[in-house]
Amino acid sequence: ALKEATWTARVGFEGEGLPEEWIRHFDGWFEKQGWYLVRSWRSTETGWTAQYRPMNENASGQVAVQLNRTGTWKWGGLLTSTASSSRLGNRDRP
């Protein structure tokens, strides 16, 4: 049997501000891109996490956001984007 490939990309970030400002930033940015929050922001021992997906049913993928404290006013984190190969690229592929 053939197994569908999954593609992953990761982007790190760091900056200053309150966690609420970061959360508003990501929520607003993803909404403008046509994505919705599928896993609400949750507090963890080290910060916050959330997950977004595209509203377009023909689009694939999801983005997980991890936001962690790196200093007194500094926060950093990781955006992890995943998509399956069946939804990427040319629809005319065999």
Secondary structure, DSSP 8 states (H G I E B T S, - for coil): -----EEEEEEEEEEES-HHHHHHHHHHHHHHTTEEEEEEEEE-SSEEEEEEEESSTT---EEEEEEEE-SSSEEEEEEEEEEEGGGSS-TT--
